[in-house]
Amino acid sequence: MKKIEAIIRPHKLDEVRDALQEAGFRGLTVTEVKGYGRQMGHNEIYRGSEYTINFLPKVKVEIVCSDDKTEKAVDLIVKNARTGEVGDGKIFILAVEEVIRVRTGEVGDDAL
């Protein structure tokens, strides 16, 4: 099993969620986060004063799936989160040793 963590633009969340749901992926965790990558933030002018915004609002989407579905999930995220501009985000793929459904005690793929 793999855990996919995708840091994406907030306005792309609905597209990513809908694409994953249509493909049959169930269960998704979304967290509002702030950070920066190569874009290193940006400057804004508010009431005549310039401010540097170092940490930009992003959304972290987490999904756990079986190994054979990982590539499909990643492809869907990339396709639906991409704008082609700097700051589109990153995807991290991590190995998951075990999953246990608390309510039933099911383990492994059955718990997903």
C-alpha positions, -999 to +999 in steps of 0.1 A: +000+000+000+010+036-006+002+069+009+000+098-015+004+133-002-003+160-027+003+197-020-019+216-044-035+250-050-067+254-030-089+262-060-080+229-076-092+208-047-128+202-061-114+190-095-090+166-078-116+153-054-142+148-081-117+130-104-106+106-076-143+099-066-153+092-102-123+067-105-135+048-074-111+061-048-128+063-014-115+081+016-096+113+014-080+136+040-076+173+033-057+198+053-052+235+048-015+243+049+009+271+041+043+269+026+066+278-003+088+261-029+107+276-057+083+306-060+095+318-025+063+337-018+053+370-034+048+407-027+014+423-024+004+460-020-023+468+005-033+504+011-002+517-005+022+495+015+041+466+001+040+433+020+060+402+014+039+370+018+064+342+025+040+313+031+013+308+005-020+290+012-020+254-002-041+223+004-026+189+014-046+160+000-038+125+015-050+092+001-040+056+009-044+030-019-032-003-030+001-005-049-016-013-082-038+019-080-011+043-070-001+053-105-037+060-115-043+082-084-011+101-091-021+106-128-055+119-118-040+143-093-015+157-117-040+161-145-066+179-124-042+200-102-020+213-130-022+249-141+012+250-158+024+279-135+050+279-108+034+268-075+012+240-088+026+218-059+043+185-052+033+148-048+050+126-023+045+088-023+053+068+009+051+032+017+024+021+042+031-009+063-004-016+076-039-002+077-065-011+103-101-001+103-109+009+139-146+000+137-143-036+124-107-045+130-102-052+092-066-050+081-048-043+048-066-037+016-099-047+032-096-017+056-093+007+027 
